[in-house]
Amino acid sequence: MATDLLLRLLTTPAEACSLAPAQWDLALRQARRAGLTARLALVLEEAEALGAAPTTARRHLGAAVVVARRLAQALEWELACIQAAVAATGAPVMLLKGAAYVAGGLPAARGRLFNDVDLLVPRPQLDAVEQALLEHGWAPMKLDAYDQRYYRRWMHEVPPLEHVRRQTVIDLHHNILPLTARYRPDPAKILAAARPAAQAPGFLVPAPADLVIHCATHLFHEGETDRALRDLLDFDTLLRHFGRTEPGFWQDLVPRARALDLARPLYYGLRYAHRLFHSPIPPAVMAAAAEHAPPKPVGWAMDWLAREGLRPKHASCRGPSTGLAHFLLYVRGHWLRMPPHLLLPHLLRKALPHWNRHRAAKPARALDKV
C-alpha cells in the first residue's frame, strides 16, 4: 500500500529492487515529509539495495546524505560555541535528543536533521546559564507577554534562544516535562546518572535507559506528528544499539522508567516500535512494560491514533480519519501537559488570534473569487 511504502523500505530494504519509478518518486516524497531521506539512503546503502534506485532517485538520496553530514558538522561547531559560552557558570549541561545522539556517537545520529539544540541544566543554575548565552550572542525569540509568562511559569524550559548571527536555536530546559504535566520525572535523577559526552567535551548525555525513556516521552507527550515516524525510528535504533552494547540495559529499562514516573510513555514506545519496526524486545521486558498499559478502551484508541499519527504527513498517507487523529493527538498532548483549569484558558487564548485571522481573511478570499 502507498501509505506503507516508506516504512516498508526502512524495515525491508530488499523491496527496493521491486519498485517502479513512480513508487520511488512517492517514497522520496514521503521520506522528505518525515525528515528521513538521508536515513533511507543509509538504510538502503547498508542493505546493498541503493543500486536498485533509479539514477534520479539516487541523486536525491545522495544529496540528502550530504546535507545531513553538513548539519552534523555544523552542530559540532555549535556545541563548541555553546560550551565556550557556559563554561564559566560551572553548571552541568546535558544534551538531549538529536544533539545527545551526535555527542554520544550513537547510530541514531546518522542521517538525522537538526532544528535546534536541546540543553538541560539544574534549575538553580538556569538563570546563570541563560545569562551566559545572552552575553554570547543568543537572544530570546520574539514572543508576546502571554507566551513569555507561559514559558517562565509553567513550562520545563525558558523561551527559545536564537543566535543573532547564525540563527541557531537553543531550547534550554530545567526538566524534560512541563511543571504542570501529569507525570513528574525528577531531573536531578537524570542528571545524576548522566555520562560525559564522548564527542562533545564539557557536556553530559543521559544514561542509555534515560535516553531511550526520554525519546519515548517526547514522542508520546508533544502531540506534534510532523516527525513522529522519525522519532519512533530513533527509539528503535537506540533500543537495538543499547540492547547489544550496554550490559543490563534490558533488565534496568522498565524499573528506571518507573523510578522516573515515565512507565506509560515507555510502554507506548515499546509497543509501537515492535509493531512498526519489529524491534527485538525481550518478552519479559514487554510484559513488565505492559503492567503500565492504559485501560483497554484507551489502549484501542491509542492504537488507532498511533496508526494514523505515525505516518508521514504526506497526501498519500492520509486516510478519511487522519485529520481527526492529528487533532486528537494535539489535544491529548496539551491534556497531558496542563490540568483543565489551566488548559482551557490557554487553548482559548491560542485559538482566538487564529479565529480572528481567519475572519479577517474571509473577505479577501471572497473578492478573489469575483
Secondary structure, DSSP 8 states (H G I E B T S, - for coil): -GGGHHHHHHH-GGGGGG--HHHHHHHHHHHHHHT-HHHHHHHHHHTT-GGGS-HHHHHHHHHHHHHHHHHHHHHHHHHHHHHHHHGGG----EEEHHHHHHHTT-GGGTT---S-EEEE--GGGHHHHHHHHHHTTEEE----HHHHHHHHHHSSB-S-EEETTT--EEEEESSSS-TTSSS---HHHHHHH-EE-TTSTT-EE--HHHHHHHHHHHHHHS---TTHHHHHHHHHHHHHHHHHHSTTHHHHHHHHHHHTT-HHHHHHHHHHHHHHH-----HHHHHHHHTT---HHHHHHHHHHHHHHTS-SSGGG--TTHHHHHHHHHHHHHHHHS-HHHHHHHHHHHHHHHHHHHHHHHHHHHHHT-
